[in-house]
Amino acid sequence: MPVLELRKLSKHFGAIEALVGIDLALEAGEILGLMGDNGAGKSTLVKIIAGNFRPSAGDVLIEGRPVHFHRPIEARDAGIEVVYQDLALCDNLTASANIFLGREQRRRVGPFQLLNEGAMHARARELFVELKSETRPADLVKSMSGGQRQAVAIARTRLSQAKIVLMDEPTAAISVRQVAEVLDLVRRLRDQGMAVLLISHRMPDVFAVADRVAVLRRGHKVADKPARMSSPEEVTGLITGAIRAA
Amino acid sequence: MTVERTDNKPVGLTDSQTPVPIGGQKAWVRILSAQSSWVTVAVAATCVAMSIAYPRAFGTEENFFNITRNFSFIAIMALGETLVILTGGIDLSVGSTMGVAGVVLGLAMSHGVSFWASAAAAILAGAVIGLVNGWLVSYLRLSAFVVTLGTLSIGRSLALAISNNKMFYEFGPDQRLLLELGGGATRGVANSVWILLILAVLLGCALKFTAWGRHIYAIGGNENAARLAGVAVDRVRLSVYMLCGALSAVAAILIVGWLGSVTNALGLTYELRVIASSVIGGVNLMGGEGGAYGTVIGSVLIEVIRNTLNMAGVDPYWQGTFVGLFIIFAVLLEKVRGLRLR
């Protein structure tokens, strides 16, 4: 059974058809690269899965059960984690504080509920070891490289027992050397059995990690096939419309 | 730290045999780079210099008592202001809130209401003004600057209206308690200073050791990220404005006890000194940086400078210029530190 499934998903904003009858399935331990031009509907799709938008028609299913999210936090509780393009990190906090933001571990001291900093640092360190990242829990995010910041955002998705990670343009704003680092992180998420939906403009990055590629054009899904059976050339054609469907 | 890429090592893998300092940055580096540390040095240096220059006037117990009492009222308000600024907001209405709270206290006590009931009413009045500020800023998403500029005006006018422009100096049966609390001393230190210290320690701990404090910094750092992470941004922000209003009221009660009277001009223009204390103490107006200790030491510095200028015989008309220069200097210092970090 796919861990995430979209059935006949549509979304319109007034007269604008952002998504039309999208069917998509994502298995555990799989990286699906989702591509498309600006305005093809990628962000809308992600926002529906992440609970920011509600679909106009169609269903989102998680492990076979239909879900209806009203707020992003509900999607997270259902096991969907999102790595946002701008990473949504607080620069002024430490890596560990960012990972635990909104779900801090606490301990009772007399009548007070205090932060359990030691436990959070320890868990954050484990997560970074798991991701083979050199990031240190007590470092401030503002002093980190682009790759380390990605590691923090990605480590956050490992905190809960999330099943699905949505990554919105994770390699858009970082240097070439760090891209390799981030792609390694994405592979590690897959190796740990998570389903990864990777949204990207950067064709080489997608083909470097994705098991399967899907292409959106003007709200329609025009391709969905194993990455090894496609090519950057074909996808470019699909994105621009030079190739109708594949 | 740079990592050499070798064939058998994945990118970004740190050598697990290399011990990594647990605190990330070493503690002394953090302390040295904090603005509050430099302000502390400035305060200490000024005090030493003044004690040598004016041993009979400055280094006396009486002057110490005066300085500490004088800054305690401002510092208590500045603690609340710091919370607001940490979330990326600002509260310009603290002076007017003090005025309203003072008038409420004076009115109640002059009608024979007990001190504790009157003080509760004053703190409630402060919290209500904070509630209005916080609600407008959090839930209607209005600019904190404009909203609190509005309540600055409303509060001052309320103080006039409630007091009917009368001065209160008869405080009923509990008058002694009020005057003792605000003007008295315990173990040679003014009571208002003790209360400041207790509040500063409490707030400092809350900021550092509770999820509420962590969330205040998160909101100032990246409100959107905090929201996405499930932080109750609006509720935390509301609580911060209410606390700021309540602390202005606490300062009002103490200062009324010290002055022995209330006029509707109580706290007029205090917002400037309050914000200056926070900023000089290293609280970043953009939000997310600063703390309780810096706030207190910032208000100490302002008072020590004022005191120094008085003793050095500098025309009091020039005091504002010096305080203003220190504010600008504080912001400059922050800019320089920011550049170094990049």
Contacts between the chains, C-beta under 8 A, distances in Angstrom:
chain1	res1	chain2	res2	distance
A	72	B	228	6.1
A	73	B	230	4.6
A	76	B	230	7.0
A	82	B	228	7.7
A	84	B	228	7.0
A	87	B	225	7.9
A	88	B	222	6.9
A	88	B	224	6.5
A	88	B	225	3.9
A	88	B	228	5.0
A	88	B	229	7.3
A	89	B	222	6.6
A	89	B	225	5.8
A	90	B	217	7.2
A	90	B	218	4.8
A	90	B	221	3.5
A	90	B	222	4.5
A	90	B	225	5.5
A	90	B	226	6.8
A	90	B	288	7.2
A	91	B	221	5.6
A	91	B	222	6.7
A	91	B	288	7.7
A	92	B	217	6.0
A	92	B	220	6.9
A	92	B	221	3.9
A	92	B	288	3.9
A	92	B	289	5.8
A	93	B	214	7.5
A	93	B	217	6.2
A	93	B	218	6.2
A	93	B	221	5.9
A	94	B	24	7.1
A	97	B	214	6.2
A	97	B	218	7.7
A	98	B	225	8.0
A	101	B	214	7.5
A	101	B	215	7.9
A	101	B	218	5.7
A	101	B	225	7.3
A	101	B	226	6.7
A	101	B	229	4.1
A	101	B	231	6.5
A	102	B	226	7.4
A	102	B	229	3.6
A	102	B	230	3.7
A	102	B	231	4.9
A	103	B	229	7.8
A	103	B	230	7.0
A	104	B	211	4.5
A	104	B	214	6.3
A	106	B	211	6.5
A	112	B	209	7.9
A	112	B	210	7.4
A	113	B	210	6.9
A	113	B	211	7.3
A	114	B	209	4.6
A	114	B	210	6.1
A	115	B	209	5.7
A	115	B	210	6.4
A	115	B	211	6.1
A	115	B	214	6.4
A	121	B	22	7.6
A	129	B	16	7.6
A	132	B	10	5.2
A	132	B	12	6.5
A	132	B	13	4.8
A	133	B	12	5.3
A	133	B	13	7.9
A	133	B	14	7.9
A	134	B	1	6.4
A	134	B	3	6.2
A	134	B	12	5.5
A	134	B	13	6.8
A	134	B	14	3.6
A	136	B	20	5.7
A	136	B	24	5.2
A	137	B	24	7.6
A	138	B	22	6.5
A	138	B	23	5.4
A	138	B	24	3.6
A	138	B	25	7.7
A	139	B	24	4.1
A	139	B	25	7.3
A	140	B	24	7.4
A	140	B	25	7.7
A	142	B	341	6.9
A	143	B	341	6.6
A	147	B	12	6.3
A	151	B	12	7.3
A	177	B	11	7.9
A	180	B	11	5.1
A	181	B	11	4.6
A	181	B	12	4.5
A	184	B	10	5.6
A	184	B	11	5.5
A	184	B	12	6.8
